[in-house]
């Protein structure tokens, strides 16, 4: 099973991976690890923007196929998935550098506009940024599933909604990094996917434009 979405928010560090216990074989870094489930190991194979996990049953090294079936259910396969997810989380924390674009952009608006983000809902997935005068949103950060955005990836990604002129929105939409606004007026708002390919300088300019539009609306 592939977990390539890890690269959307993280950069692989091969030196840390070797230190962790990975071996470089050809173009890949490979690790076989015990997952604390009797007779089962996980094989992690990391390549250029590919992160593959295979669960094998010992002693014959036979692949545990149910792990790859996303809709398979049952106590045992759920236990396997939980242990594998714990291993993946530890590998990401130990062998990758985080790309926390939400934090970088919140630092940007705090420094430039004195904006302190608010979390209006208890899920901690949302953070709104408001202008000082109109007290209206000029941006909202969300962590939402890729599939909700119509993107063919698993997991969640940080997204930023900003307000722009309709003409600019139309020119930016590419259905990959810039999408019609999620849960907001699609004529005046746009969703920006904050993955590793994002142009951070462009996003900052769009935040500035959104700030100006929202403050101007009060005049």
Secondary structure, 3 states (H helix, E strand, C coil): CECHHHHHCEEECHHHHHHHCCEEECCEEEEEEEEEECCEEEEEEEECCEEEEEEEECCCCEECHHHHCCCCCCHHHHHHHHHHHHHHHHHHHHHEEECCHHHHHHHHHHHHHCCCCECCCCCCCEEEEECCCCCCEEEEEEEEEHHHHCCCCCCEEEEEEEECCHHHHHHHCCCCCEEECCCCCCCCEEEEECCCCCCHHHHHHHHHHHHHHHHHCCC
